[in-house]
Amino acid sequence: MVDAQLWYFDGGFIINKRSELVLDVCRWKFENYTKIIQYHKYIEPSNGQEWVYNYEDNIIILKFNRKFVLDVAEGKTDDNTPIILFEKHGGENQQFILQKWNDSLVIENAATNIIDNYRFLPKLSQNFLEILNDDEYYDINIEVGNDPRVKTFHAHMAILNYRSPYLRRKLSTNKKNNDGTLARIELPNILPEIFEIILRYIYGGRLSLKEYDITNIIELLVTANELNLQELITYIQSFLIENRADCIEQNLDLIYRTCFENDSFLDLQKYCKDLISNEPDKLFGSPNFTLIPEKLLISVIQHNNLQMSEIQVWEHVLKWGIAQNSGKLPSNIEDYSKEDFSTLKSTLQQCIPHIRFYNLTSKEFAEKVFPYKKVLPKELCKNLLLTLLNPDDRKGESKPRIPKNIESRDIDSNIITSQHVNIISKWVDRLETTDELTYPYEFKLLFRGSRDGFCPDKFHEICDLRSRTVTIVKVKDSNEILGGYNPLEWKSINRYSTTKDSFIFSFNNKDRNEDYILSRIKDYQYAIDNRSHYGPSFGNGDLIIWGLDINTFDNYCNVHKNSYEKSIRETEDRFFVEEYEVFRLMKIFS
């Protein structure tokens, strides 16, 4: 974006008013001849939309939908012409606001694109990285790590001083020696390979997290916090939540434990807390559950919206308490001595007040709690017994965990409605259609054939590595809807993936959602077909979306009962696709 002043929208293009430079995201870069803006004819440009310029990838994307990049609109518009205004200075993510041309009273001033002031930043960043690699003019050695993993880095005090408050404090006590020897600081708590990444960010202002696994990203977050790099802390948390939600779920105990060790990670802490409250088994079912600290456990069990019965809460807390005294307590409660009960009581004394014992049934209390009565405070145990014997004379103050009912959100679909979403969400949670869905899912559109293209390559480009997806297919020349749920990541590995949680389904009439067929996986090892030349496909032929362009009559899709419980069509035959969409499921938290 080398010659950027005025920008205007011209029925599908954003063009530089003076240089006629236009924005190209088809190939994820800028060129002088390509026409770009907005995502096809389905969505008109909106006043006040926020777009983000990503310096590293050289793209402009809609701020709250990272897959929603600038694209050319198919139709012309007579609407007032919008412009792109540069709003916030500098940094990796420059921010734009899409506004109407006539919203600006002084167009010449308001529409001036300040990107021109930052045209030399890429070269500057590159030069600073070259300085980092220079072996002649450095003036400080940084010794990072502990034996046997220690590495010495050469750096420049002036840059470190202005880029990191922590290193500034370190440098204040490590001035350059008068005898000409170099200043030296030690960072024993940081891994050398992590500090190398951070140091490149300090010098060049660049950091791409896409290439790192979740363990390295968490190490980067912890190191950024130690070095007091606030903008990096914010960026890494945002990246994890927006791009690595699946990894957070798979490593929930590690990430939640890391969050609670430092109050700087509040965004990630809240995300994990909401996730655990809604799906507590992700934490309590983890093999490392008993390793979590007491503070973290209490933060979970005191949550009013914890979606778990009170007897389950007690059992998990008890399991945790016993594990804290591993090897000290008998395996059988009948063998507990007075000292054993005292030990366990001491371990659980901070957790006990957060368990809603008055929500237990008489049977639950008698079988699960009463054998451990010596662990409870005497007054609590007495009042519980009185309440259970005479429920009308309640001595306790426990309040029931009342989950909040949340309405399903509108869905961005050309095929299904919120009623379909409600039914499919219940199938995902293995509920009956008559059951209440306390926490529904948001169906976040990832892929649409008419928008992104019907070829399998486009599906895999957009949806690979995305888990918990629902595919919706509109059969051509009919009211029939087909679909499937894949809890795993889509991949292009030309083999099957195994799961016992996938299912396929059909609605015989898109306007009558009660007329459906649900078919769950039977042969787990053939649940998901990951062939690269197929679109989203399930089972060994049960629901296959394939062909170079599945929207044309040169290619077809088919249904044939094999790996799933039943066929989802009355006739097992080929069919043609009018439209299909892929959604990622996200729980809606309170």
C-alpha positions in Angstrom: 0.0 0.0 0.0 2.6 2.4 -1.2 0.5 5.3 -2.5 -2.5 5.6 -0.2 -4.5 8.7 0.3 -8.2 8.7 -0.6 -10.1 5.5 -0.9 -13.6 5.0 -2.2 -16.0 2.1 -2.8 -17.2 1.7 -6.4 -19.8 -1.1 -6.7 -17.4 -3.8 -5.7 -14.0 -2.2 -5.5 -12.0 -0.2 -3.0 -9.8 2.0 -5.1 -7.2 4.5 -4.1 -8.5 7.9 -5.3 -5.2 9.2 -6.6 -3.1 6.1 -7.6 -6.1 3.9 -8.5 -4.5 1.1 -6.4 -7.1 -1.5 -5.4 -7.1 -4.1 -2.6 -6.6 -7.8 -3.5 -7.3 -10.6 -1.1 -8.0 -13.3 -3.6 -4.3 -14.0 -3.5 -3.9 -12.4 0.0 -1.8 -9.5 -1.2 -2.2 -6.0 -2.7 -1.8 -5.5 -6.4 -2.5 -2.6 -8.8 -5.2 -4.3 -10.9 -7.4 -6.5 -8.8 -10.9 -5.6 -7.6 -11.8 -6.2 -4.0 -14.2 -5.4 -1.1 -17.0 -7.1 0.9 -18.1 -10.7 0.8 -20.2 -11.2 -2.3 -23.7 -10.0 -2.8 -25.1 -11.6 0.4 -23.9 -8.8 2.7 -23.9 -5.1 1.9 -21.1 -2.8 3.2 -22.1 -1.5 6.6 -21.4 1.8 8.2 -19.1 1.4 11.2 -17.7 -2.0 10.3 -14.2 -2.6 11.7 -11.6 -4.1 9.5 -8.0 -5.0 10.6 -4.9 -4.7 8.5 -2.6 -7.6 9.4 0.9 -6.4 8.8 2.5 -9.8 8.7 0.1 -11.5 6.3 -0.5 -8.2 4.4 -4.3 -8.7 4.3 -7.3 -6.8 5.5 -9.9 -8.8 7.4 -13.2 -8.2 9.2 -12.2 -7.8 12.8 -14.7 -10.1 14.4 -14.5 -12.9 11.7 -11.0 -13.7 10.8 -12.1 -15.8 7.8 -14.1 -12.8 6.5 -11.5 -11.1 4.3 -12.1 -8.4 1.8 -13.6 -9.8 -1.4 -15.3 -8.4 -4.5 -19.0 -7.9 -4.5 -20.8 -9.5 -7.5 -23.5 -6.8 -7.8 -23.4 -3.1 -8.2 -24.8 -0.9 -5.5 -26.5 2.5 -5.6 -25.8 3.0 -1.9 -23.7 5.9 -0.7 -20.0 5.3 -1.3 -18.1 4.0 1.7 -14.4 4.8 2.3 -11.8 3.1 4.4 -10.4 5.3 7.2 -7.2 4.4 9.1 -8.1 4.7 12.7 -5.3 3.4 15.0 -1.6 3.9 14.4 1.2 1.3 14.1 1.6 -2.2 15.2 0.8 -5.5 13.6 -2.9 -5.1 13.5 -3.8 -1.7 12.1 -7.5 -0.9 12.3 -9.9 0.4 9.7 -13.5 1.6 9.9 -15.7 1.2 6.8 -17.8 4.4 6.5 -20.2 6.1 4.1 -18.7 8.7 1.8 -21.3 11.3 2.7 -20.8 10.7 6.5 -17.7 12.9 6.2 -18.2 16.6 6.0 -14.7 17.4 5.1 -13.8 14.6 2.8 -10.3 15.7 1.9 -9.3 15.6 5.6 -11.4 12.7 6.8 -10.5 10.3 4.0 -6.8 10.8 4.1 -5.3 7.3 4.6 -2.6 7.5 7.1 -1.1 4.2 6.0 1.1 6.3 3.8 2.9 7.4 7.0 3.8 3.8 7.7 5.0 2.7 4.2 8.6 2.2 5.4 7.8 0.0 8.5 8.5 -3.3 6.8 12.0 -2.3 5.8 12.6 -0.8 9.3 11.5 -4.0 10.9 13.8 -6.0 8.6 16.8 -3.7 9.4 16.2 -4.1 13.2 16.2 -7.9 12.8 19.5 -7.6 10.9 20.9 -5.6 13.8 19.9 -8.4 16.1 22.1 -10.8 14.0 25.0 -8.4 14.0 28.1 -9.7 15.8 30.0 -6.4 15.9 28.0 -3.6 17.6 26.2 -5.4 20.4 26.8 -4.2 23.9 25.2 -6.7 26.2 25.2 -10.5 26.7 22.0 -12.2 28.0 22.4 -15.6 29.5 19.1 -17.5 29.3 18.1 -20.8 30.8 19.6 -23.3 33.3 22.1 -26.0 32.9 22.3 -27.9 30.7 20.0 -25.8 28.5 21.8 -22.4 28.6 22.3 -20.0 25.7 23.9 -16.6 25.4 22.3 -14.0 23.2 24.0 -10.7 22.0 21.8 -7.7 22.2 21.7 -3.9 22.4 20.8 -2.1 25.6 19.1 0.8 24.0 16.5 -1.4 22.3 15.9 -3.6 25.3 15.5 -0.5 27.5 12.7 0.9 25.5 10.9 -2.4 24.5 10.6 -4.2 27.9 10.0 -2.6 31.3 11.3 -5.7 33.0 14.6 -5.6 31.0 14.8 -1.9 31.7 14.9 -2.6 35.4 17.4 -5.3 34.9 19.6 -3.0 32.9 19.5 -0.3 35.5 21.6 -2.5 37.8 23.8 -3.9 35.0 25.4 -0.9 33.4 28.4 -1.3 31.0 31.6 -1.7 33.0 34.3 0.9 32.8 36.9 -1.6 32.0 35.3 -2.2 28.6 33.8 -5.6 29.4 30.2 -6.1 28.2 27.2 -5.8 30.5 25.6 -9.1 31.3 22.2 -10.2 32.6 20.8 -13.6 33.5 17.3 -14.9 32.8 17.4 -18.4 34.3 13.6 -18.9 34.4 13.1 -18.6 30.6 13.7 -21.3 28.0 16.4 -20.3 25.4 14.2 -21.3 22.4 11.3 -19.2 23.7 13.5 -16.2 24.5 14.8 -16.3 20.9 11.3 -15.9 19.6 10.6 -13.1 22.0 13.8 -11.3 21.1 12.9 -11.3 17.5 9.6 -9.8 18.4 11.3 -7.1 20.5 13.6 -6.1 17.6 11.3 -6.6 14.6 7.8 -6.2 16.0 6.8 -9.4 14.3 5.4 -12.6 15.7 3.4 -15.3 13.9 1.9 -17.9 16.3 0.5 -20.1 13.5 3.6 -22.3 13.4 3.8 -23.1 17.1 2.0 -25.8 19.1 0.0 -25.0 22.2 2.8 -25.8 24.6 5.1 -23.2 23.0 2.4 -20.6 22.8 1.7 -21.0 26.5 5.5 -20.7 27.2 5.5 -17.5 25.1 2.6 -16.1 27.1 4.3 -16.8 30.4 7.6 -15.3 29.2 5.8 -12.2 27.8 4.3 -11.7 31.2 7.7 -12.1 33.0 9.2 -9.5 30.6 6.1 -7.3 31.0 5.3 -7.1 27.3 1.6 -6.1 27.7 0.7 -5.9 24.0 2.0 -9.4 23.4 0.1 -10.8 26.4 -3.1 -9.4 24.9 -2.3 -10.6 21.4 -1.5 -14.2 22.5 -4.6 -14.5 24.6 -6.7 -13.3 21.7 -5.0 -15.6 19.3 -5.6 -18.6 21.5 -9.3 -17.8 22.0 -10.0 -17.0 18.4 -7.8 -19.6 16.6 -7.0 -22.4 19.0 -10.2 -23.1 20.9 -9.8 -26.8 20.2 -6.3 -26.8 21.7 -7.6 -25.0 24.8 -10.2 -27.7 25.4 -7.6 -30.5 24.9 -5.1 -28.9 27.3 -7.7 -27.2 29.6 -6.1 -28.2 32.9 -2.7 -26.8 31.9 -4.1 -23.6 30.5 -6.5 -23.0 33.3 -3.8 -23.6 35.8 -1.5 -21.2 34.0 -4.2 -18.5 33.9 -4.7 -18.7 37.7 -1.0 -18.4 38.5 -1.1 -14.8 37.2 -3.8 -12.2 37.0 -2.5 -10.8 33.8 -4.3 -13.5 31.8 -7.8 -12.4 32.6 -9.3 -12.8 29.1 -8.1 -16.4 28.9 -9.0 -17.0 32.5 -12.6 -16.0 31.9 -12.8 -18.0 28.7 -11.7 -21.2 30.5 -13.9 -20.5 33.5 -17.0 -20.2 31.2 -16.0 -23.3 29.3 -15.6 -25.4 32.5 -18.8 -24.1 34.0 -20.7 -25.3 30.9 -18.7 -28.5 30.3 -17.1 -29.4 33.6 -16.1 -32.9 32.4 -13.4 -31.3 30.3 -11.6 -30.5 33.6 -12.9 -33.1 36.0 -12.4 -35.8 33.4 -8.9 -34.9 32.7 -6.2 -37.4 33.9 -4.4 -34.4 35.5 -7.4 -33.1 37.3 -6.0 -34.0 40.8 -2.9 -31.9 40.0 -4.8 -28.6 39.9 -4.2 -26.2 42.8 -6.9 -25.6 45.5 -7.5 -22.0 44.4 -8.4 -23.2 40.9 -10.7 -26.0 42.2 -12.6 -23.5 44.4 -13.0 -21.1 41.6 -14.8 -23.8 39.6 -17.1 -25.3 42.3 -18.3 -22.0 43.6 -19.6 -21.0 40.1 -23.4 -20.7 40.3 -23.8 -21.9 36.7 -21.7 -25.1 37.0 -23.5 -27.7 34.9 -23.0 -30.6 37.2 -25.1 -32.2 39.9 -24.1 -31.5 43.5 -23.3 -35.1 44.3 -20.9 -35.1 41.3 -19.3 -32.0 42.7 -18.8 -33.7 46.1 -17.3 -36.8 44.5 -14.8 -34.8 42.4 -13.8 -32.7 45.4 -13.4 -35.8 47.5 -11.3 -37.5 44.8 -9.1 -34.4 44.6 -8.7 -34.3 48.4 -7.7 -38.0 48.7 -5.2 -37.5 45.8 -3.5 -34.7 47.7 -2.6 -37.2 50.4 -1.6 -40.0 48.0 0.0 -42.9 49.9 -1.1 -41.5 53.3 -4.7 -42.6 53.3 -6.2 -46.2 53.2 -7.9 -47.1 49.9 -11.0 -48.3 51.9 -13.0 -45.8 54.0 -13.7 -48.5 56.5 -10.0 -48.6 57.4 -9.8 -44.8 58.1 -8.4 -43.9 61.5 -9.3 -40.8 63.4 -6.0 -39.2 62.2 -6.9 -40.2 58.5 -10.2 -38.3 58.8 -8.5 -35.4 60.4 -5.9 -35.3 57.5 -8.7 -35.3 54.8 -10.7 -32.7 56.7 -7.8 -30.4 56.9 -7.2 -30.8 53.1 -10.9 -30.1 52.2 -11.7 -27.4 54.7 -11.5 -24.5 52.1 -13.6 -26.5 49.6 -16.4 -27.7 51.9 -18.2 -24.3 52.2 -18.7 -24.2 48.4 -20.5 -27.5 48.1 -24.3 -27.1 48.1 -25.0 -30.1 50.4 -28.6 -29.1 50.9 -29.3 -29.9 47.3 -28.5 -33.6 47.8 -31.2 -36.2 48.1 -31.5 -38.4 51.1 -30.1 -41.4 49.1 -27.1 -39.4 47.8 -26.3 -38.1 51.3 -26.6 -41.5 52.9 -24.5 -43.4 50.3 -21.9 -40.8 49.3 -21.5 -38.3 52.1 -22.4 -39.9 55.4 -19.5 -42.3 55.4 -17.2 -39.2 55.4 -19.3 -37.3 58.0 -16.2 -36.8 60.2 -14.7 -34.6 57.4 -17.6 -32.2 57.6 -18.0 -29.5 60.3 -20.2 -30.9 63.2 -22.8 -28.1 62.9 -23.1 -28.6 59.1 -23.5 -32.4 59.5 -26.1 -31.9 62.3 -28.2 -29.4 60.2 -28.0 -31.7 57.1 -29.4 -34.6 59.1 -32.2 -32.4 60.5 -33.1 -31.2 57.0 -33.2 -34.6 55.5 -35.4 -35.9 58.4 -37.7 -32.9 58.2 -37.4 -31.1 54.8 -39.9 -28.4 55.9 -37.5 -27.3 58.6 -34.5 -26.2 56.6 -31.5 -25.1 58.6 -29.2 -24.6 55.7 -28.7 -21.7 53.2 -27.6 -23.5 50.1 -29.1 -22.2 46.9 -29.7 -24.4 43.9 -27.4 -24.0 40.9 -29.9 -22.5 38.5 -28.7 -22.5 34.9 -29.7 -19.5 32.8 -31.8 -20.2 29.8 -30.3 -18.6 26.8 -32.1 -18.2 23.5 -30.5 -19.6 20.4 -29.0 -16.9 18.2 -30.0 -16.2 14.6 -28.1 -18.3 12.2 -26.4 -17.1 9.0 -27.7 -19.8 6.7 -29.4 -20.1 3.4 -30.7 -23.6 4.2 -31.7 -24.1 7.9 -33.5 -22.1 10.6 -32.9 -21.6 14.3 -35.5 -24.5 14.9 -33.2 -26.8 13.0 -30.2 -25.5 15.0 -32.1 -26.3 18.3 -32.7 -29.9 17.2 -29.2 -30.5 16.0 -27.7 -29.0 19.2 -29.7 -31.5 21.2 -28.4 -34.4 19.1 -24.8 -33.2 19.7 -25.5 -33.2 23.5 -27.3 -36.6 23.2 -30.5 -35.1 24.4 -34.1 -36.0 23.4 -35.7 -33.4 21.2 -38.2 -32.8 24.1 -35.4 -32.0 26.6 -34.5 -28.5 27.5 -31.3 -27.2 26.0 -29.9 -24.9 28.7 -26.8 -23.8 26.9 -27.3 -24.0 23.1 -24.7 -23.7 20.4 -23.8 -20.9 18.2 -23.5 -22.1 14.6 -20.6 -20.1 13.2 -20.5 -20.2 9.4 -17.2 -21.4 8.1 -18.0 -22.4 4.5 -20.7 -21.8 2.0 -20.6 -23.4 -1.5 -22.2 -20.6 -3.4 -19.8 -18.1 -1.7 -16.6 -20.0 -1.5 -16.8 -22.5 -4.4 -18.1 -26.1 -4.5 -14.8 -27.8 -5.2 -13.4 -30.0 -2.4 -10.1 -28.1 -2.4 -11.9 -25.0 -1.2 -13.6 -26.9 1.6 -10.4 -28.4 2.9 -8.6 -25.0 2.6 -11.2 -23.4 4.9 -12.3 -26.2 7.1 -9.2 -28.4 7.7 -8.1 -28.5 11.3 -11.5 -27.2 12.4 -13.3 -29.5 14.8 -17.0 -29.7 16.1 -18.5 -28.9 12.7 -21.9 -29.5 11.3 -22.4 -29.9 7.5 -25.7 -28.9 6.0 -26.6 -29.9 2.4 -29.6 -28.7 0.4 -30.5 -31.4 -2.2 -31.1 -29.9 -5.6 -34.8 -29.7 -6.9 -36.2 -30.8 -3.6 -37.0 -29.6 0.0 -34.7 -32.2 1.4 -31.9 -31.3 3.8 -29.0 -33.7 4.6 -26.2 -33.3 7.1 -23.6 -34.6 9.5 -21.8 -33.8 12.7 -18.0 -34.2 13.0 -16.5 -33.7 16.5 -13.0 -34.2 15.1 -10.8 -31.9 12.9 -11.3 -32.2 9.2 -8.1 -33.3 7.5 -6.7 -34.1 4.0 -5.0 -37.4 4.9 -6.9 -39.9 2.6 -8.0 -42.1 5.4 -10.7 -42.5 8.0 -10.9 -40.9 11.4 -12.4 -42.8 14.4 -15.0 -41.4 16.8 -18.1 -42.6 18.5 -19.8 -39.2 18.6 -20.4 -38.4 15.0 -23.9 -38.7 13.4 -25.6 -38.0 10.1 -29.2 -36.8 9.6 -31.9 -35.6 7.2 -34.9 -33.4 7.3 -37.4 -34.6 4.7 -38.9 -31.1 4.3 -36.9 -28.0 5.2 -40.1 -26.3 6.3 -41.1 -29.1 8.7 -38.3 -29.8 11.2 -40.1 -32.5 13.0 -39.9 -34.8 10.0 -36.3 -36.1 10.4 -34.0 -39.1 10.5 -31.1 -39.3 12.9 -28.4 -41.9 12.3 -25.5 -42.3 14.8 -22.1 -44.0 14.0 -22.0 -47.7 14.3 -18.6 -48.7 12.9 -16.4 -46.1 14.8 -13.3 -46.7 12.7 -15.1 -45.4 9.5 -16.8 -42.4 11.1 -15.2 -39.6 9.1 -13.9 -39.9 5.5 -10.9 -37.5 5.1 -10.1 -38.1 1.5 -8.7 -34.9 0.0 -10.7 -35.1 -3.2 -14.0 -35.3 -1.2 -15.9 -32.6 0.5 -17.3 -33.3 4.0 -18.1 -37.0 4.0 -19.2 -39.5 6.6 -18.7 -43.2 6.9 -17.8 -45.7 4.2 -20.3 -44.3 1.7 -23.0 -43.2 4.1 -22.9 -39.5 3.1 -20.4 -38.6 0.4 -19.9 -35.1 -1.0 -17.5 -35.3 -3.9 -16.5 -34.1 -7.4 -14.4 -31.3 -8.9 -17.5 -29.1 -8.7 -20.3 -30.8 -6.8 -22.8 -28.1 -7.9 -22.7 -29.3 -11.6 -24.3 -32.3 -13.1 -20.9 -33.6 -14.2 -20.4 -34.7 -10.6 -22.6 -36.2 -7.9 -22.9 -37.1 -4.3 -24.5 -40.2 -2.8 -25.9 -41.9 0.3 -25.5 -45.6 1.0 -26.0 -47.2 4.5 -22.8 -48.8 5.7 -21.0 -47.4 8.8 -24.0 -45.6 10.4 -27.1 -47.1 12.0 -29.6 -46.3 9.3 -29.9 -44.7 5.9 -30.9 -41.0 6.0 -32.7 -41.1 2.6 -35.6 -43.3 1.4 -33.7 -44.0 -1.8 -30.0 -44.8 -1.6 -29.0 -43.1 -4.8 -26.9 -40.3 -6.2 -28.1 -36.7 -5.7 -27.0 -33.2 -6.7 -26.3 -30.4 -4.4 -27.9 -27.0 -4.7 -26.1 -25.5 -1.7 -24.1 -26.7 1.2 -22.7 -25.0 4.3 -20.3 -25.9 7.1 -20.7 -24.5 10.6 -18.4 -24.6 13.6 -20.2 -25.2 16.9 -19.5 -22.8 19.8 -21.2 -23.0 23.2 -23.1 -19.9 24.1 -22.1 -19.0 27.7 -24.0 -16.9 30.1 
